[in-house]
Amino acid sequence: MKIIRQKELLSWLDNIAGEQKLIAPTLVAKTVLYRPVKDSSQIQWDHTLPVLSAKEALFPPTERLLTIEKTQGEIQLTENLPQGKQVLFGIRPCDVQGILALDALFLDTEPQDDYYAQRRKDTTLVGMACEEMKETCFCTSLGSSPHDATGMDIMLTKVASGYAVKVLTDKGADLLQDLELDPFEGELPDPPQPIQNVPNPESIPWAEHFEDVFWEETAERCLSCRMCAYVCPVCRCFDVRDELLADQEHLKKFERIRAWDSCMREDYRTIAGGHNPREEKKARLRNRILCKFLYYPEQYGVMACTGCGRCIDACPVNIDLAEIISTMAQGERV
């Protein structure tokens, strides 16, 4: 491991921002978000966890996939693949775990998602170990840690003299190749301890609770606002639609748009003919939870939850995912 002082770190980040897109935690209307920054002065250092996850750097809320032009009977498709390298700096371990879960779907299955794959290839992840945990964090219950470097290209841990630097991939080494850093000879701080402990969701027989009355009781206060999905590092439901750009006598032009969606939306599963198999809120809520801890692990080998606690923080009616896990682990509801 190496050591980088604050002055060296700021200079390094300024150089990165001058060569490629630098995305980092920054203050937007008094809210910490991952956003592109022009230089290191815009980075917010004193925070626990950005309100939104880092997934939009790889999977944008809205993106144009391609344009469609129809001219005198001929159709031309033009893909809009993303271009340009980017560095995602200060990303927390839970958000990297979210990216790894998205990799399992977008990269490790066929067909591969070319748009996600291109951004993933062109993105370097420079992580920052957490110095504290929120009351709603429960990453340790899912096998991770506030100091978990899994999936990162570079991991930074704050120490008395600056930041301890751990290079984990060739991509990370390339980003640091112009820096001459001294060896780190001290000891890393212990990771912060969780304020709450939640049972491991893998130990719960989720399928046995499919008809549990708990789903209806909890869903009574759900607003179907979808905030839980939009702040989640792993939720990845999307909708695709074509929008008309030009309608002329000899030319029709459309753009195909992909935008985030949510299984909590009332009409999300509505099919041709108007049938909706998840018309009731309890069915949508149950599906979202079982997707995270039963369906997604069965299909892709990883849980669709990182324990970041954002959905708990964002829910306007206090539906608590950690509480749901604890309740199901007790195995008393029928």
Helices and strands as residue ranges (DSSP letters): E 2-4, H 6-19, E 21-28, E 31-37, G 40-42, G 55-57, E 62-71, E 74-79, E 86-91, H 93-106, H 114-121, E 123-128, G 139-142, E 154-159, E 162-167, H 170-175, E 182-183, G 201-203, G 206-209, H 214-219, H 227-231, E 238-247, E 252-260, H 281-290, I 291-295, H 296-300, H 310-314, H 321-330
